[in-house]
Amino acid sequence: MLKWSDIIRFTNQGNPSPSKRVEKSAQEWKELLTEEEFHITRLKGTERAYSSELCSMFDPGKYACVCCETLLFDAEGKFESGSGWPSFTQPLESNAVAYHKDESFGMVRVEITCNTCDAHLGHVFPDGPEPSGLRYCVNAVSLKKVE
């Protein structure tokens, strides 16, 4: 189970190696994704809070990256954070997500990306429920529910 100290270590010392890599040009991604998916995942956009039904969906299943279909999160780790975005306590595998220091908008946060294709997912915070204490705050547009 990952803890905040692991996240900080990854952010400062490097991420775990992904199981595979998917690399495409911006044009190739544009051809595969909707305009909104491209904006969120490839240009580091953010969807409006509470804009997705995924926030209140807690059915069993897994969530994959909308870009490369790498499995990222399990519904068992999903919880209602009140943030307006789907929230999870852990990634499915410790090397599924990559962590990057984000100093945009006058804040210091930890950005999360798909470790396979570098798609922007959202951010992780140390204010989630125990036992991990983590809250992976994810743009719903960056996810694809897998039954």
MIVEXGU-249720 format. One record per residue: residue in three letters; y, z, x of N, C-alpha, C in turn. Coordinates in pm, whole numbers, padded with zeros to 5 digits, always signed. Example, Ala and Ser with C-alpha at 12.3 -4.5 7.8 and 13.67 -1.06 7.14 Angstrom:
REM residues 2
ALA-00569+00780+01319-00450+00780+01230-00330+00780+01320;SER-00225+00708+01285-00106+00714+01367+00003+00787+01290;
This chain:
REM residues 147
MET-00119+00000+00085+00000+00000+00000+00124+00000+00089;LEU+00212-00096+00061+00336-00104+00138+00435+00004+00093;LYS+00508+00056+00186+00614+00154+00161+00745+00098+00215;TRP+00856+00167+00186+00987+00121+00231+00992+00107+00383;SER+00927+00197+00455+00927+00189+00603+00862+00058+00650;ASP+00760+00010+00578+00698-00118+00613+00795-00233+00591;ILE+00869-00227+00481+00965-00332+00447+01073-00340+00556;ILE+01125-00226+00597+01227-00222+00702+01171-00275+00834;ARG+01047-00238+00865+00983-00286+00988+00970-00439+00985;PHE+00921-00494+00872+00909-00640+00859+01046-00707+00873;THR+01146-00650+00809+01281-00706+00812+01336-00710+00955;ASN+01311-00604+01030+01367-00594+01166+01280-00654+01276;GLN+01148-00653+01257+01059-00694+01366+00978-00820+01336;GLY+00990-00875+01217+00918-00997+01183+00816-00975+01074;ASN+00794-01079+00997+00704-01074+00882+00560-01101+00921;PRO+00466-01055+00836+00326-01089+00863+00307-01240+00850;SER+00209-01294+00920+00182-01438+00912+00126-01472+00774;PRO+00173-01581+00715+00119-01621+00584-00021-01680+00600;SER-00097-01682+00493-00231-01742+00496-00224-01892+00514;LYS-00116-01954+00465-00094-02098+00481+00056-02124+00474;ARG+00097-02245+00508+00238-02284+00500+00250-02411+00417;VAL+00357-02418+00337+00391-02538+00263+00537-02568+00296;GLU+00560-02686+00352+00696-02724+00389+00726-02862+00330;LYS+00841-02870+00265+00887-02995+00203+01036-03010+00228;SER+01083-03131+00220+01227-03156+00233+01296-03114+00103;ALA+01427-03099+00109+01504-03064-00012+01480-03169-00120;GLN+01474-03295-00082+01451-03402-00180+01314-03389-00244;GLU+01213-03357-00166+01078-03338-00223+01075-03222-00321;TRP+01144-03111-00288+01150-02997-00380+01224-03037-00508;LYS+01333-03113-00495+01410-03157-00613+01324-03239-00708;GLU+01235-03317-00653+01147-03401-00735+01040-03320-00806;LEU+01003-03204-00751+00897-03121-00809+00948-03014-00905;LEU+01071-02969-00887+01123-02853-00960+01229-02895-01062;THR+01248-02809-01163+01360-02831-01253+01488-02798-01177;GLU+01601-02836-01233+01730-02808-01169+01749-02657-01149;GLU+01713-02577-01250+01726-02431-01240+01630-02374-01136;GLU+01506-02419-01136+01409-02371-01037+01457-02403-00896;PHE+01509-02523-00876+01559-02562-00744+01676-02472-00704;HIS+01769-02451-00795+01886-02368-00766+01845-02225-00726;ILE+01754-02166-00801+01711-02027-00774+01629-02020-00645;THR+01526-02103-00634+01430-02087-00524+01473-02150-00392;ARG+01544-02261-00398+01578-02330-00274+01721-02302-00229;LEU+01810-02267-00324+01950-02241-00290+01988-02093-00304;LYS+01887-02007-00322+01906-01862-00330+01996-01819-00447;GLY+01975-01884-00560+02051-01849-00680+01994-01724-00746;THR+02060-01680-00851+02015-01565-00930+02032-01600-01077;GLU+01926-01578-01153+01937-01601-01296+02011-01485-01362;ARG+02066-01509-01479+02135-01404-01555+02038-01292-01592;ALA+02082-01169-01581+01999-01055-01621+01958-01068-01767;TYR+01835-01029-01797+01777-01031-01931+01769-01171-01990;SER+01772-01276-01907+01768-01413-01958+01625-01465-01977;SER+01525-01390-01934+01388-01436-01944+01301-01341-02025;GLU+01214-01399-02105+01117-01319-02181+01016-01252-02089;LEU+01007-01298-01966+00915-01241-01868+00945-01093-01839;CYS+01070-01052-01861+01108-00913-01838+01026-00817-01923;SER+01001-00855-02047+00932-00766-02141+00786-00804-02163;MET+00733-00893-02082+00595-00936-02093+00508-00855-01998;PHE+00406-00790-02052+00320-00706-01969+00172-00738-01988;ASP+00142-00863-02027+00004-00906-02043-00064-00913-01908;PRO-00197-00889-01904-00269-00899-01777-00257-01040-01719;GLY-00264-01047-01589-00259-01176-01521-00191-01164-01388;LYS-00177-01276-01326-00113-01281-01195+00008-01373-01203;TYR+00097-01358-01106+00218-01438-01099+00220-01512-00967;ALA+00242-01643-00976+00243-01729-00857+00383-01782-00834;CYS+00407-01828-00712+00532-01894-00677+00541-02025-00754;VAL+00653-02049-00819+00670-02172-00897+00672-02295-00807;CYS+00706-02278-00681+00714-02392-00588+00578-02433-00533;CYS+00503-02336-00480+00379-02369-00408+00253-02310-00470;GLU+00268-02234-00578+00157-02174-00651+00080-02067-00574;THR+00138-02014-00467+00077-01900-00397+00083-01779-00488;LEU-00028-01707-00501-00029-01585-00583+00055-01478-00514;LEU+00149-01421-00590+00243-01324-00532+00229-01183-00588;PHE+00216-01171-00721+00215-01040-00785+00108-01033-00893;ASP+00064-00910-00923-00032-00885-01030+00040-00809-01141;ALA+00008-00842-01265+00071-00775-01379+00044-00624-01378;GLU-00063-00580-01313-00091-00435-01304+00021-00360-01233;GLY+00093-00427-01145+00202-00364-01071+00339-00391-01131;LYS+00342-00449-01251+00469-00482-01318+00514-00361-01400;PHE+00645-00336-01401+00696-00224-01477+00835-00255-01531;GLU+00878-00181-01632+01011-00198-01690+01110-00118-01608;SER+01195-00188-01535+01290-00121-01447+01427-00103-01512;GLY+01451-00176-01622+01582-00171-01685+01686-00253-01611;SER+01643-00331-01512+01736-00408-01430+01773-00543-01491;GLY+01689-00593-01582+01712-00725-01641+01633-00835-01574;TRP+01552-00801-01474+01465-00896-01406+01325-00838-01400;PRO+01223-00922-01397+01086-00871-01381+01077-00789-01252;SER+01009-00676-01262+00997-00585-01147+00852-00549-01121;PHE+00817-00543-00994+00681-00513-00950+00686-00406-00842;THR+00574-00333-00826+00568-00227-00726+00511-00273-00592;GLN+00436-00383-00593+00370-00433-00471+00344-00582-00485;PRO+00341-00654-00373+00292-00792-00378+00139-00788-00387;LEU+00080-00898-00427-00065-00906-00440-00133-00886-00304;GLU-00078-00947-00200-00127-00933-00062-00008-00896+00026;SER-00032-00820+00131+00079-00775+00215+00149-00890+00287;ASN+00083-01006+00299+00147-01119+00366+00194-01227+00268;ALA+00196-01198+00138+00240-01296+00037+00391-01313+00035;VAL+00462-01206+00069+00608-01203+00060+00667-01181+00199;ALA+00779-01247+00227+00853-01226+00352+00982-01152+00321;TYR+01036-01081+00419+01152-00993+00401+01263-01031+00498;HIS+01385-01039+00446+01499-01082+00527+01622-00997+00494;LYS+01694-00957+00598+01819-00882+00578+01920-00974+00509;ASP+01980-00925+00402+02077-01002+00323+02208-00924+00318;GLU+02311-00978+00381+02441-00911+00385+02544-00985+00299;SER+02498-01063+00202+02590-01137+00116+02657-01045+00015;PHE+02768-01089-00037+02842-01018-00142+02884-00877-00103;GLY+02904-00853+00028+02951-00724+00075+02849-00612+00065;MET+02721-00645+00052+02614-00545+00041+02511-00571+00151;VAL+02429-00472+00177+02315-00491+00264+02191-00467+00178;ARG+02111-00574+00165+01990-00567+00083+01877-00634+00159;VAL+01757-00628+00103+01643-00697+00161+01601-00807+00063;GLU+01623-00931+00107+01582-01047+00028+01432-01066+00042;ILE+01367-01108-00066+01225-01142-00060+01210-01292-00086;THR+01121-01353-00006+01090-01495-00022+00939-01511-00023;CYS+00894-01622-00078+00752-01657-00069+00723-01683+00078;ASN+00624-01618+00132+00592-01632+00274+00524-01766+00304;THR+00480-01836+00200+00414-01965+00218+00515-02080+00226;CYS+00617-02078+00135+00709-02193+00128+00856-02156+00141;ASP+00886-02028+00161+01023-01979+00180+01108-01981+00053;ALA+01047-01991-00064+01123-01988-00189+01188-01852-00207;HIS+01316-01851-00243+01386-01726-00273+01326-01668-00401;LEU+01288-01540-00395+01231-01472-00511+01328-01371-00571;GLY+01396-01296-00487+01486-01190-00532+01509-01091-00420;HIS+01500-00961-00453+01522-00855-00354+01425-00740-00380;VAL+01405-00658-00278+01322-00538-00292+01410-00417-00262;PHE+01387-00310-00340+01466-00187-00329+01374-00065-00321;PRO+01422+00045-00261+01340+00165-00247+01353+00261-00366;ASP+01380+00209-00486+01400+00297-00602+01297+00275-00713;GLY+01179+00228-00674+01073+00205-00772+00989+00329-00795;PRO+00891+00318-00885+00805+00432-00917+00707+00465-00804;GLU+00662+00587-00802+00560+00629-00706+00428+00564-00746;PRO+00334+00543-00656+00330+00599-00522+00404+00516-00416;SER+00435+00389-00442+00498+00308-00336+00648+00334-00325;GLY+00712+00363-00439+00856+00381-00440+00933+00249-00429;LEU+00862+00135-00441+00925+00006-00426+00952-00061-00561;ARG+01060-00139-00565+01093-00222-00682+01123-00362-00632;TYR+01027-00450-00652+01046-00592-00623+01114-00652-00745;CYS+01241-00682-00733+01324-00734-00841+01325-00887-00826;VAL+01257-00957-00916+01226-01097-00897+01289-01185-01005;ASN+01345-01296-00964+01393-01395-01061+01272-01453-01133;ALA+01271-01445-01265+01159-01496-01345+01138-01645-01321;VAL+01246-01719-01299+01237-01863-01277+01155-01896-01152;SER+01148-01804-01058+01073-01828-00934+00923-01803-00951;LEU+00883-01753-01069+00744-01718-01093+00679-01808-01197;LYS+00548-01818-01184+00464-01891-01281+00349-01800-01317;LYS+00335-01768-01445+00226-01678-01490+00095-01752-01484;VAL-00006-01689-01425-00140-01744-01415-00232-01652-01494;GLU-00299-01705-01592-00385-01622-01679-00510-01575-01607;
